[in-house]
């Protein structure tokens, strides 16, 4: 019943571009209007490691 929204080529291109710009996953989620977990999953599927979330370790 809770069908996952499929990813268009345009959405994947946006995701890749935002990842290159090191935009936080939460922001990507808002811009793409998708849940954070879906964005993280798709990043993993296309071989991109997401940047750390907004709380910076500074280590």
C-alpha distance matrix in Angstrom:
0.0 3.8 5.6 9.2 11.7 14.3 17.8 20.5 24.1 25.2 22.7 23.8 27.4 27.0 25.6 28.6 31.1 29.9 30.2 33.7 34.6 33.4 31.1 29.3 25.6 24.9 26.6 24.8 21.5 22.8 24.3 21.3 18.9 16.7 16.4 19.4 17.8 16.3 19.8 21.5 19.5 20.3 23.9 24.2 23.0 25.6 28.2 28.8 29.5 28.5 31.4 31.7 30.1 32.3 34.3 37.0 38.9 42.0 43.1
3.8 0.0 3.8 6.4 9.1 12.2 15.4 18.3 21.8 22.6 19.8 21.0 24.5 23.9 22.3 25.4 27.8 26.4 26.7 30.3 31.0 29.8 27.4 25.5 21.8 21.1 22.9 21.1 17.8 19.2 20.8 17.9 15.5 13.1 12.5 15.6 14.2 12.7 16.2 18.0 16.3 17.2 20.7 21.2 20.3 22.9 25.4 25.6 26.2 24.9 27.7 28.0 26.4 28.5 30.5 33.3 35.3 38.3 39.5
5.6 3.8 0.0 3.8 6.3 8.8 12.3 15.1 18.6 19.7 17.3 18.3 21.9 21.6 20.3 23.2 25.7 24.8 25.1 28.5 29.5 28.6 26.5 25.0 21.3 21.1 22.5 20.3 17.3 18.9 19.9 16.6 14.8 12.4 12.7 15.7 14.2 11.8 15.1 17.2 15.1 15.3 18.9 19.6 18.1 20.5 23.3 23.8 24.9 24.0 27.0 27.8 26.5 28.8 31.1 33.5 35.6 38.4 39.6
9.2 6.4 3.8 0.0 3.8 6.2 9.1 12.4 15.6 16.8 14.0 14.8 18.4 18.2 16.6 19.5 22.0 21.2 21.3 24.7 25.9 25.0 23.0 21.7 18.0 18.1 19.4 16.9 14.2 16.2 17.0 13.6 12.4 9.6 10.1 12.8 11.3 8.4 11.5 13.7 11.7 11.6 15.2 16.1 14.8 16.9 19.8 20.2 21.3 20.4 23.5 24.5 23.4 25.8 28.2 30.4 32.5 35.2 36.4
11.7 9.1 6.3 3.8 0.0 3.8 6.5 9.3 12.8 13.5 11.0 12.4 15.8 15.5 14.6 17.7 19.9 19.3 20.0 23.1 24.1 23.8 21.6 20.8 17.4 17.5 18.1 15.4 13.0 14.7 14.8 11.1 10.3 8.3 10.2 13.1 12.5 9.1 11.2 14.1 12.6 11.5 14.9 16.6 15.1 16.5 19.7 19.8 21.4 20.2 23.1 24.6 23.4 25.6 28.4 30.5 32.9 35.2 36.7
14.3 12.2 8.8 6.2 3.8 0.0 3.8 6.5 9.8 11.4 9.5 10.2 13.7 14.2 13.5 16.0 18.4 18.5 19.0 21.9 23.4 23.3 21.7 21.4 18.1 18.9 19.2 16.0 14.4 16.4 15.8 12.0 12.3 10.5 12.7 14.8 14.0 10.2 11.6 14.3 12.4 10.4 13.8 15.4 13.2 14.2 17.7 18.3 20.4 19.8 23.0 24.9 24.3 26.7 29.6 31.2 33.5 35.7 37.0
17.8 15.4 12.3 9.1 6.5 3.8 0.0 3.8 6.6 8.1 6.0 6.5 9.9 10.7 10.1 12.3 14.8 15.2 15.8 18.4 20.0 20.2 18.8 19.0 16.0 17.4 17.2 13.6 12.9 15.0 13.8 10.1 11.5 10.1 12.7 14.1 13.8 10.0 10.1 12.9 11.5 8.6 11.5 13.6 11.6 11.7 15.3 15.5 18.0 17.4 20.5 22.8 22.4 24.8 27.9 29.2 31.6 33.4 34.8
20.5 18.3 15.1 12.4 9.3 6.5 3.8 0.0 3.8 5.3 5.1 6.3 8.6 9.9 10.6 12.4 14.3 15.4 16.6 18.5 20.1 21.1 19.7 20.6 18.1 19.4 18.6 15.0 14.8 16.4 14.3 11.0 12.9 12.5 15.6 17.0 17.2 13.5 13.0 16.0 14.9 11.6 13.8 16.3 14.1 13.3 17.0 17.2 20.0 19.5 22.3 25.0 24.6 26.7 30.0 31.1 33.7 35.2 36.7
24.1 21.8 18.6 15.6 12.8 9.8 6.6 3.8 0.0 3.8 5.5 5.2 6.1 8.6 9.8 10.5 12.3 14.3 15.3 16.6 18.5 19.9 19.2 20.6 18.6 20.4 19.3 15.6 16.3 17.9 15.4 12.6 15.3 15.0 18.0 18.7 19.0 15.4 14.2 16.7 15.9 12.2 13.5 16.1 13.9 12.1 15.6 15.9 19.1 19.0 21.7 24.7 24.9 27.0 30.3 31.0 33.4 34.6 36.0
25.2 22.6 19.7 16.8 13.5 11.4 8.1 5.3 3.8 0.0 3.8 5.5 5.0 6.2 8.6 9.9 10.5 12.3 14.2 15.4 16.6 18.4 17.2 19.0 17.4 18.9 17.1 13.7 14.7 15.7 12.8 10.4 13.5 14.1 17.3 18.1 19.1 15.8 14.1 17.0 17.0 13.4 14.3 17.4 15.9 14.0 17.2 16.6 19.5 18.7 21.0 24.0 23.8 25.4 28.9 29.6 32.4 33.4 35.2
22.7 19.8 17.3 14.0 11.0 9.5 6.0 5.1 5.5 3.8 0.0 3.8 5.4 5.0 6.1 8.7 9.8 10.5 12.2 14.3 15.3 16.4 14.8 16.0 14.0 15.4 14.0 10.4 11.1 12.5 10.0 7.1 10.2 10.4 13.6 14.3 15.4 12.2 10.4 13.6 13.8 10.5 11.6 14.9 13.8 12.4 15.5 14.6 17.1 15.9 18.3 21.0 20.6 22.3 25.8 26.7 29.5 30.8 32.6
23.8 21.0 18.3 14.8 12.4 10.2 6.5 6.3 5.2 5.5 3.8 0.0 3.8 5.4 4.9 6.2 8.6 9.8 10.4 12.3 14.3 15.1 14.4 15.6 13.6 15.8 14.9 11.1 12.2 14.4 12.3 9.6 12.8 12.1 14.6 14.5 15.0 11.9 9.8 12.1 12.0 8.3 8.9 12.0 10.7 8.8 12.0 11.4 14.4 13.9 16.6 19.6 19.8 22.0 25.2 25.8 28.3 29.5 30.9
27.4 24.5 21.9 18.4 15.8 13.7 9.9 8.6 6.1 5.0 5.4 3.8 0.0 3.8 5.4 5.1 6.2 8.6 9.8 10.7 12.5 14.3 13.9 16.0 14.8 17.1 15.5 12.0 14.0 15.7 12.8 11.1 14.7 14.8 17.4 17.0 18.0 15.3 12.6 14.8 15.2 11.6 11.2 14.4 13.5 10.8 13.3 12.4 15.4 14.9 17.0 20.3 20.8 22.5 25.9 26.1 28.7 29.5 31.0
27.0 23.9 21.6 18.2 15.5 14.2 10.7 9.9 8.6 6.2 5.0 5.4 3.8 0.0 3.8 5.5 5.1 6.1 8.5 9.9 10.6 12.3 11.1 13.3 12.4 14.2 12.1 8.8 11.1 12.3 9.2 8.2 12.0 12.6 15.3 14.9 16.6 14.3 11.3 13.8 15.1 11.9 11.3 15.0 14.9 12.6 14.8 13.0 15.3 13.9 15.5 18.5 18.4 19.7 23.3 23.8 26.6 27.4 29.4
25.6 22.3 20.3 16.6 14.6 13.5 10.1 10.6 9.8 8.6 6.1 4.9 5.4 3.8 0.0 3.8 5.5 5.2 6.1 8.7 9.9 10.5 9.5 10.9 9.5 11.9 10.6 7.0 9.3 11.5 9.4 8.0 11.6 11.2 13.1 12.1 13.5 11.4 8.1 10.2 11.6 8.7 7.7 11.4 11.8 9.9 11.8 9.7 11.8 10.4 12.4 15.4 15.5 17.4 20.8 21.2 23.9 25.0 26.7
28.6 25.4 23.2 19.5 17.7 16.0 12.3 12.4 10.5 9.9 8.7 6.2 5.1 5.5 3.8 0.0 3.8 5.5 5.1 6.2 8.7 9.8 10.2 12.2 11.5 14.5 13.3 10.1 12.7 15.0 12.8 11.8 15.4 14.9 16.5 15.1 16.0 14.2 10.8 11.9 13.1 10.1 8.1 11.3 11.6 8.7 10.1 8.0 10.7 10.2 12.2 15.7 16.6 18.6 21.8 21.6 23.9 24.6 26.0
31.1 27.8 25.7 22.0 19.9 18.4 14.8 14.3 12.3 10.5 9.8 8.6 6.2 5.1 5.5 3.8 0.0 3.8 5.4 5.1 6.4 8.7 9.0 12.0 12.3 14.8 12.7 10.1 13.4 14.8 12.1 12.1 15.9 16.2 18.1 16.7 18.3 16.7 13.2 14.5 16.3 13.5 11.4 14.8 15.4 12.5 13.5 11.1 13.1 12.0 12.9 16.3 17.0 18.3 21.7 21.3 24.0 24.2 26.0
29.9 26.4 24.8 21.2 19.3 18.5 15.2 15.4 14.3 12.3 10.5 9.8 8.6 6.1 5.2 5.5 3.8 0.0 3.8 5.4 5.0 6.3 5.4 8.3 8.9 11.3 9.1 6.9 10.5 11.9 9.7 10.4 13.8 14.1 15.7 13.9 16.0 15.0 11.3 12.6 15.0 12.9 10.7 14.2 15.6 13.4 14.1 11.0 12.1 9.9 10.3 13.4 13.6 14.7 18.1 18.1 21.0 21.5 23.6
30.2 26.7 25.1 21.3 20.0 19.0 15.8 16.6 15.3 14.2 12.2 10.4 9.8 8.5 6.1 5.1 5.4 3.8 0.0 3.8 5.3 4.9 5.9 7.9 8.3 11.6 10.6 8.4 11.6 13.8 12.5 12.6 15.8 15.2 16.0 13.6 15.1 14.4 10.7 10.8 13.3 11.5 8.4 11.5 13.3 11.1 11.0 7.6 8.4 6.8 7.6 11.1 12.2 14.0 17.0 16.6 19.0 19.6 21.2
33.7 30.3 28.5 24.7 23.1 21.9 18.4 18.5 16.6 15.4 14.3 12.3 10.7 9.9 8.7 6.2 5.1 5.4 3.8 0.0 3.8 5.3 7.7 10.7 11.9 15.0 13.5 11.6 15.1 16.9 15.1 15.5 19.0 18.7 19.8 17.4 18.9 18.1 14.4 14.5 16.7 14.6 11.5 14.2 15.8 13.0 12.4 9.3 10.4 9.6 9.6 13.2 14.8 16.2 19.0 18.0 20.2 20.1 21.6
34.6 31.0 29.5 25.9 24.1 23.4 20.0 20.1 18.5 16.6 15.3 14.3 12.5 10.6 9.9 8.7 6.4 5.0 5.3 3.8 0.0 3.8 5.5 9.1 11.3 13.7 11.6 10.7 14.5 15.5 13.8 15.1 18.4 18.7 19.7 17.4 19.5 19.1 15.3 15.7 18.4 16.7 13.8 16.7 18.6 16.1 15.7 12.3 12.6 10.8 9.7 12.8 13.7 14.2 17.3 16.3 19.0 18.6 20.7
33.4 29.8 28.6 25.0 23.8 23.3 20.2 21.1 19.9 18.4 16.4 15.1 14.3 12.3 10.5 9.8 8.7 6.3 4.9 5.3 3.8 0.0 3.8 6.3 8.8 11.5 10.3 9.9 13.3 14.8 13.9 15.2 18.0 17.8 18.1 15.2 17.2 17.5 13.7 13.4 16.5 15.5 12.3 14.9 17.4 15.5 14.6 10.9 10.2 7.9 6.1 9.0 10.1 11.0 13.8 12.9 15.4 15.5 17.5
31.1 27.4 26.5 23.0 21.6 21.7 18.8 19.7 19.2 17.2 14.8 14.4 13.9 11.1 9.5 10.2 9.0 5.4 5.9 7.7 5.5 3.8 0.0 3.8 6.5 8.4 6.6 6.7 10.2 11.2 10.6 12.3 14.8 15.0 15.4 12.8 15.4 15.7 12.0 12.5 15.8 14.9 12.4 15.4 17.8 16.4 16.1 12.5 11.8 8.7 7.3 9.4 9.1 9.5 13.0 13.0 16.1 16.7 19.2
29.3 25.5 25.0 21.7 20.8 21.4 19.0 20.6 20.6 19.0 16.0 15.6 16.0 13.3 10.9 12.2 12.0 8.3 7.9 10.7 9.1 6.3 3.8 0.0 3.8 5.4 5.4 6.4 8.7 10.2 10.9 12.4 14.1 13.6 13.2 10.1 12.8 13.8 10.6 10.5 14.2 14.2 11.9 14.5 17.3 16.7 16.3 12.7 11.2 7.5 6.1 6.9 5.6 6.5 10.0 10.9 14.0 15.4 17.8
25.6 21.8 21.3 18.0 17.4 18.1 16.0 18.1 18.6 17.4 14.0 13.6 14.8 12.4 9.5 11.5 12.3 8.9 8.3 11.9 11.3 8.8 6.5 3.8 0.0 3.8 5.4 4.9 6.0 8.7 9.8 10.3 11.7 10.5 9.7 6.5 9.0 10.0 7.0 7.1 10.8 11.0 9.4 12.0 14.6 14.5 14.6 11.5 10.4 6.7 7.2 8.0 6.6 8.8 11.9 13.3 16.1 18.1 20.0
24.9 21.1 21.1 18.1 17.5 18.9 17.4 19.4 20.4 18.9 15.4 15.8 17.1 14.2 11.9 14.5 14.8 11.3 11.6 15.0 13.7 11.5 8.4 5.4 3.8 0.0 3.8 5.5 5.0 6.4 8.8 10.0 10.3 9.6 8.5 6.0 9.5 10.9 8.6 9.5 13.0 13.5 12.7 15.2 17.6 17.8 18.2 15.3 14.1 10.4 10.3 10.1 7.4 8.3 11.5 13.8 16.9 19.0 21.4
26.6 22.9 22.5 19.4 18.1 19.2 17.2 18.6 19.3 17.1 14.0 14.9 15.5 12.1 10.6 13.3 12.7 9.1 10.6 13.5 11.6 10.3 6.6 5.4 5.4 3.8 0.0 3.8 5.3 5.1 6.2 8.5 9.6 10.2 10.5 8.8 12.4 12.9 10.1 11.7 15.1 14.7 13.7 16.8 18.9 18.4 19.1 15.9 15.3 11.6 11.3 11.9 9.5 9.5 13.2 15.0 18.5 20.0 22.7
24.8 21.1 20.3 16.9 15.4 16.0 13.6 15.0 15.6 13.7 10.4 11.1 12.0 8.8 7.0 10.1 10.1 6.9 8.4 11.6 10.7 9.9 6.7 6.4 4.9 5.5 3.8 0.0 3.8 5.5 5.1 6.0 8.2 8.3 9.4 8.0 11.0 10.5 7.3 9.6 12.5 11.5 10.6 14.1 15.7 15.1 16.2 13.3 13.4 10.2 11.0 12.6 11.1 12.1 15.7 17.1 20.3 21.8 24.1
21.5 17.8 17.3 14.2 13.0 14.4 12.9 14.8 16.3 14.7 11.1 12.2 14.0 11.1 9.3 12.7 13.4 10.5 11.6 15.1 14.5 13.3 10.2 8.7 6.0 5.0 5.3 3.8 0.0 3.8 5.6 5.3 5.7 5.1 5.8 5.2 8.6 8.2 6.2 9.0 11.5 11.1 11.4 14.4 15.8 16.0 17.5 15.1 15.0 11.9 13.1 14.0 11.9 13.2 16.5 18.6 21.6 23.6 25.8
22.8 19.2 18.9 16.2 14.7 16.4 15.0 16.4 17.9 15.7 12.5 14.4 15.7 12.3 11.5 15.0 14.8 11.9 13.8 16.9 15.5 14.8 11.2 10.2 8.7 6.4 5.1 5.5 3.8 0.0 3.8 5.5 5.0 6.7 7.9 8.3 11.9 11.6 9.9 12.7 15.3 14.7 15.0 18.2 19.5 19.4 20.9 18.4 18.4 15.0 15.6 16.2 13.7 13.9 17.4 19.6 23.0 24.8 27.4
24.3 20.8 19.9 17.0 14.8 15.8 13.8 14.3 15.4 12.8 10.0 12.3 12.8 9.2 9.4 12.8 12.1 9.7 12.5 15.1 13.8 13.9 10.6 10.9 9.8 8.8 6.2 5.1 5.6 3.8 0.0 3.8 5.5 8.0 10.4 10.8 14.1 12.9 10.7 13.8 16.1 14.6 14.7 18.3 19.2 18.5 20.3 17.8 18.4 15.3 16.0 17.4 15.4 15.7 19.4 21.1 24.6 26.0 28.6
21.3 17.9 16.6 13.6 11.1 12.0 10.1 11.0 12.6 10.4 7.1 9.6 11.1 8.2 8.0 11.8 12.1 10.4 12.6 15.5 15.1 15.2 12.3 12.4 10.3 10.0 8.5 6.0 5.3 5.5 3.8 0.0 3.8 5.5 8.7 9.8 12.3 10.3 8.5 12.1 13.7 11.9 12.8 16.2 16.6 16.1 18.4 16.5 17.6 15.0 16.6 18.2 16.6 17.7 21.2 23.0 26.1 27.8 30.0
18.9 15.5 14.8 12.4 10.3 12.3 11.5 12.9 15.3 13.5 10.2 12.8 14.7 12.0 11.6 15.4 15.9 13.8 15.8 19.0 18.4 18.0 14.8 14.1 11.7 10.3 9.6 8.2 5.7 5.0 5.5 3.8 0.0 3.8 7.0 9.2 11.8 10.2 9.7 13.2 14.6 13.6 15.1 18.1 18.5 18.7 21.0 19.2 19.9 17.2 18.7 19.7 17.5 18.4 21.7 24.0 27.1 29.1 31.5
16.7 13.1 12.4 9.6 8.3 10.5 10.1 12.5 15.0 14.1 10.4 12.1 14.8 12.6 11.2 14.9 16.2 14.1 15.2 18.7 18.7 17.8 15.0 13.6 10.5 9.6 10.2 8.3 5.1 6.7 8.0 5.5 3.8 0.0 3.8 6.5 8.3 6.5 6.8 10.2 11.2 10.8 12.6 15.2 15.6 16.5 18.7 17.2 17.8 15.3 17.3 18.2 16.3 17.8 20.9 23.2 26.0 28.3 30.2
16.4 12.5 12.7 10.1 10.2 12.7 12.7 15.6 18.0 17.3 13.6 14.6 17.4 15.3 13.1 16.5 18.1 15.7 16.0 19.8 19.7 18.1 15.4 13.2 9.7 8.5 10.5 9.4 5.8 7.9 10.4 8.7 7.0 3.8 0.0 3.8 5.5 5.4 6.5 8.9 10.1 11.0 12.6 14.6 15.6 17.1 18.7 17.2 17.0 14.5 16.4 16.6 14.5 16.3 18.9 21.4 23.9 26.6 28.4
19.4 15.6 15.7 12.8 13.1 14.8 14.1 17.0 18.7 18.1 14.3 14.5 17.0 14.9 12.1 15.1 16.7 13.9 13.6 17.4 17.4 15.2 12.8 10.1 6.5 6.0 8.8 8.0 5.2 8.3 10.8 9.8 9.2 6.5 3.8 0.0 3.8 5.5 5.1 6.2 8.6 10.0 10.6 12.4 14.3 15.6 16.6 14.7 13.9 11.1 12.8 12.8 10.9 13.1 15.5 17.9 20.3 23.0 24.6
17.8 14.2 14.2 11.3 12.5 14.0 13.8 17.2 19.0 19.1 15.4 15.0 18.0 16.6 13.5 16.0 18.3 16.0 15.1 18.9 19.5 17.2 15.4 12.8 9.0 9.5 12.4 11.0 8.6 11.9 14.1 12.3 11.8 8.3 5.5 3.8 0.0 3.8 5.4 5.1 6.1 8.6 9.8 10.6 12.3 14.4 15.3 14.1 13.4 11.5 13.9 13.9 12.7 15.5 17.4 19.6 21.4 24.3 25.5
16.3 12.7 11.8 8.4 9.1 10.2 10.0 13.5 15.4 15.8 12.2 11.9 15.3 14.3 11.4 14.2 16.7 15.0 14.4 18.1 19.1 17.5 15.7 13.8 10.0 10.9 12.9 10.5 8.2 11.6 12.9 10.3 10.2 6.5 5.4 5.5 3.8 0.0 3.8 5.5 5.1 6.1 8.6 9.9 10.4 12.4 14.2 13.5 13.8 12.3 15.2 16.1 15.1 17.9 20.2 22.2 24.2 26.8 28.0
19.8 16.2 15.1 11.5 11.2 11.6 10.1 13.0 14.2 14.1 10.4 9.8 12.6 11.3 8.1 10.8 13.2 11.3 10.7 14.4 15.3 13.7 12.0 10.6 7.0 8.6 10.1 7.3 6.2 9.9 10.7 8.5 9.7 6.8 6.5 5.1 5.4 3.8 0.0 3.8 5.4 5.2 6.1 8.6 9.9 10.8 12.3 10.8 11.2 9.2 12.0 13.4 12.7 15.4 18.2 19.7 22.0 24.2 25.6
21.5 18.0 17.2 13.7 14.1 14.3 12.9 16.0 16.7 17.0 13.6 12.1 14.8 13.8 10.2 11.9 14.5 12.6 10.8 14.5 15.7 13.4 12.5 10.5 7.1 9.5 11.7 9.6 9.0 12.7 13.8 12.1 13.2 10.2 8.9 6.2 5.1 5.5 3.8 0.0 3.8 5.5 5.1 6.3 8.7 10.1 10.6 9.1 8.5 7.0 10.2 11.2 11.2 14.5 16.6 17.9 19.7 22.1 23.0
19.5 16.3 15.1 11.7 12.6 12.4 11.5 14.9 15.9 17.0 13.8 12.0 15.2 15.1 11.6 13.1 16.3 15.0 13.3 16.7 18.4 16.5 15.8 14.2 10.8 13.0 15.1 12.5 11.5 15.3 16.1 13.7 14.6 11.2 10.1 8.6 6.1 5.1 5.4 3.8 0.0 3.8 5.5 5.1 6.2 8.8 9.9 9.8 10.1 9.9 13.4 14.6 14.9 18.3 20.2 21.5 22.9 25.4 26.0
20.3 17.2 15.3 11.6 11.5 10.4 8.6 11.6 12.2 13.4 10.5 8.3 11.6 11.9 8.7 10.1 13.5 12.9 11.5 14.6 16.7 15.5 14.9 14.2 11.0 13.5 14.7 11.5 11.1 14.7 14.6 11.9 13.6 10.8 11.0 10.0 8.6 6.1 5.2 5.5 3.8 0.0 3.8 5.3 4.9 6.3 8.5 8.6 10.2 10.1 13.7 15.8 16.2 19.3 21.8 22.8 24.5 26.6 27.4
23.9 20.7 18.9 15.2 14.9 13.8 11.5 13.8 13.5 14.3 11.6 8.9 11.2 11.3 7.7 8.1 11.4 10.7 8.4 11.5 13.8 12.3 12.4 11.9 9.4 12.7 13.7 10.6 11.4 15.0 14.7 12.8 15.1 12.6 12.6 10.6 9.8 8.6 6.1 5.1 5.5 3.8 0.0 3.8 5.5 5.3 6.2 5.0 6.6 6.8 10.5 13.0 14.0 17.2 19.5 20.0 21.7 23.4 24.2
24.2 21.2 19.6 16.1 16.6 15.4 13.6 16.3 16.1 17.4 14.9 12.0 14.4 15.0 11.4 11.3 14.8 14.2 11.5 14.2 16.7 14.9 15.4 14.5 12.0 15.2 16.8 14.1 14.4 18.2 18.3 16.2 18.1 15.2 14.6 12.4 10.6 9.9 8.6 6.3 5.1 5.3 3.8 0.0 3.8 5.5 5.0 5.6 6.5 8.1 11.8 13.8 15.3 18.9 20.7 21.0 22.0 24.0 24.2
23.0 20.3 18.1 14.8 15.1 13.2 11.6 14.1 13.9 15.9 13.8 10.7 13.5 14.9 11.8 11.6 15.4 15.6 13.3 15.8 18.6 17.4 17.8 17.3 14.6 17.6 18.9 15.7 15.8 19.5 19.2 16.6 18.5 15.6 15.6 14.3 12.3 10.4 9.9 8.7 6.2 4.9 5.5 3.8 0.0 3.8 5.5 7.6 9.8 11.4 15.2 17.5 18.8 22.2 24.2 24.6 25.8 27.7 27.9
25.6 22.9 20.5 16.9 16.5 14.2 11.7 13.3 12.1 14.0 12.4 8.8 10.8 12.6 9.9 8.7 12.5 13.4 11.1 13.0 16.1 15.5 16.4 16.7 14.5 17.8 18.4 15.1 16.0 19.4 18.5 16.1 18.7 16.5 17.1 15.6 14.4 12.4 10.8 10.1 8.8 6.3 5.3 5.5 3.8 0.0 3.8 5.8 9.1 11.0 14.5 17.4 18.9 22.1 24.4 24.4 25.8 27.2 27.5
28.2 25.4 23.3 19.8 19.7 17.7 15.3 17.0 15.6 17.2 15.5 12.0 13.3 14.8 11.8 10.1 13.5 14.1 11.0 12.4 15.7 14.6 16.1 16.3 14.6 18.2 19.1 16.2 17.5 20.9 20.3 18.4 21.0 18.7 18.7 16.6 15.3 14.2 12.3 10.6 9.9 8.5 6.2 5.0 5.5 3.8 0.0 3.8 6.6 9.5 12.8 15.6 17.8 21.1 23.0 22.6 23.5 24.8 24.7
28.8 25.6 23.8 20.2 19.8 18.3 15.5 17.2 15.9 16.6 14.6 11.4 12.4 13.0 9.7 8.0 11.1 11.0 7.6 9.3 12.3 10.9 12.5 12.7 11.5 15.3 15.9 13.3 15.1 18.4 17.8 16.5 19.2 17.2 17.2 14.7 14.1 13.5 10.8 9.1 9.8 8.6 5.0 5.6 7.6 5.8 3.8 0.0 3.8 6.1 9.2 12.3 14.5 17.6 19.7 19.2 20.4 21.6 21.9
29.5 26.2 24.9 21.3 21.4 20.4 18.0 20.0 19.1 19.5 17.1 14.4 15.4 15.3 11.8 10.7 13.1 12.1 8.4 10.4 12.6 10.2 11.8 11.2 10.4 14.1 15.3 13.4 15.0 18.4 18.4 17.6 19.9 17.8 17.0 13.9 13.4 13.8 11.2 8.5 10.1 10.2 6.6 6.5 9.8 9.1 6.6 3.8 0.0 3.8 6.5 9.1 11.7 15.1 16.6 16.0 16.9 18.3 18.4
28.5 24.9 24.0 20.4 20.2 19.8 17.4 19.5 19.0 18.7 15.9 13.9 14.9 13.9 10.4 10.2 12.0 9.9 6.8 9.6 10.8 7.9 8.7 7.5 6.7 10.4 11.6 10.2 11.9 15.0 15.3 15.0 17.2 15.3 14.5 11.1 11.5 12.3 9.2 7.0 9.9 10.1 6.8 8.1 11.4 11.0 9.5 6.1 3.8 0.0 3.8 6.4 8.4 11.6 13.6 13.5 15.1 16.7 17.5
31.4 27.7 27.0 23.5 23.1 23.0 20.5 22.3 21.7 21.0 18.3 16.6 17.0 15.5 12.4 12.2 12.9 10.3 7.6 9.6 9.7 6.1 7.3 6.1 7.2 10.3 11.3 11.0 13.1 15.6 16.0 16.6 18.7 17.3 16.4 12.8 13.9 15.2 12.0 10.2 13.4 13.7 10.5 11.8 15.2 14.5 12.8 9.2 6.5 3.8 0.0 3.8 6.3 9.0 10.8 10.1 11.9 13.2 14.4
31.7 28.0 27.8 24.5 24.6 24.9 22.8 25.0 24.7 24.0 21.0 19.6 20.3 18.5 15.4 15.7 16.3 13.4 11.1 13.2 12.8 9.0 9.4 6.9 8.0 10.1 11.9 12.6 14.0 16.2 17.4 18.2 19.7 18.2 16.6 12.8 13.9 16.1 13.4 11.2 14.6 15.8 13.0 13.8 17.5 17.4 15.6 12.3 9.1 6.4 3.8 0.0 3.8 6.6 7.5 7.2 8.8 10.9 12.2
30.1 26.4 26.5 23.4 23.4 24.3 22.4 24.6 24.9 23.8 20.6 19.8 20.8 18.4 15.5 16.6 17.0 13.6 12.2 14.8 13.7 10.1 9.1 5.6 6.6 7.4 9.5 11.1 11.9 13.7 15.4 16.6 17.5 16.3 14.5 10.9 12.7 15.1 12.7 11.2 14.9 16.2 14.0 15.3 18.8 18.9 17.8 14.5 11.7 8.4 6.3 3.8 0.0 3.8 5.6 7.1 9.7 12.1 14.1
32.3 28.5 28.8 25.8 25.6 26.7 24.8 26.7 27.0 25.4 22.3 22.0 22.5 19.7 17.4 18.6 18.3 14.7 14.0 16.2 14.2 11.0 9.5 6.5 8.8 8.3 9.5 12.1 13.2 13.9 15.7 17.7 18.4 17.8 16.3 13.1 15.5 17.9 15.4 14.5 18.3 19.3 17.2 18.9 22.2 22.1 21.1 17.6 15.1 11.6 9.0 6.6 3.8 0.0 3.8 5.8 9.3 11.3 14.1
34.3 30.5 31.1 28.2 28.4 29.6 27.9 30.0 30.3 28.9 25.8 25.2 25.9 23.3 20.8 21.8 21.7 18.1 17.0 19.0 17.3 13.8 13.0 10.0 11.9 11.5 13.2 15.7 16.5 17.4 19.4 21.2 21.7 20.9 18.9 15.5 17.4 20.2 18.2 16.6 20.2 21.8 19.5 20.7 24.2 24.4 23.0 19.7 16.6 13.6 10.8 7.5 5.6 3.8 0.0 3.8 6.5 9.1 11.7
37.0 33.3 33.5 30.4 30.5 31.2 29.2 31.1 31.0 29.6 26.7 25.8 26.1 23.8 21.2 21.6 21.3 18.1 16.6 18.0 16.3 12.9 13.0 10.9 13.3 13.8 15.0 17.1 18.6 19.6 21.1 23.0 24.0 23.2 21.4 17.9 19.6 22.2 19.7 17.9 21.5 22.8 20.0 21.0 24.6 24.4 22.6 19.2 16.0 13.5 10.1 7.2 7.1 5.8 3.8 0.0 3.8 5.5 8.4
38.9 35.3 35.6 32.5 32.9 33.5 31.6 33.7 33.4 32.4 29.5 28.3 28.7 26.6 23.9 23.9 24.0 21.0 19.0 20.2 19.0 15.4 16.1 14.0 16.1 16.9 18.5 20.3 21.6 23.0 24.6 26.1 27.1 26.0 23.9 20.3 21.4 24.2 22.0 19.7 22.9 24.5 21.7 22.0 25.8 25.8 23.5 20.4 16.9 15.1 11.9 8.8 9.7 9.3 6.5 3.8 0.0 3.8 5.3
42.0 38.3 38.4 35.2 35.2 35.7 33.4 35.2 34.6 33.4 30.8 29.5 29.5 27.4 25.0 24.6 24.2 21.5 19.6 20.1 18.6 15.5 16.7 15.4 18.1 19.0 20.0 21.8 23.6 24.8 26.0 27.8 29.1 28.3 26.6 23.0 24.3 26.8 24.2 22.1 25.4 26.6 23.4 24.0 27.7 27.2 24.8 21.6 18.3 16.7 13.2 10.9 12.1 11.3 9.1 5.5 3.8 0.0 3.8
43.1 39.5 39.6 36.4 36.7 37.0 34.8 36.7 36.0 35.2 32.6 30.9 31.0 29.4 26.7 26.0 26.0 23.6 21.2 21.6 20.7 17.5 19.2 17.8 20.0 21.4 22.7 24.1 25.8 27.4 28.6 30.0 31.5 30.2 28.4 24.6 25.5 28.0 25.6 23.0 26.0 27.4 24.2 24.2 27.9 27.5 24.7 21.9 18.4 17.5 14.4 12.2 14.1 14.1 11.7 8.4 5.3 3.8 0.0
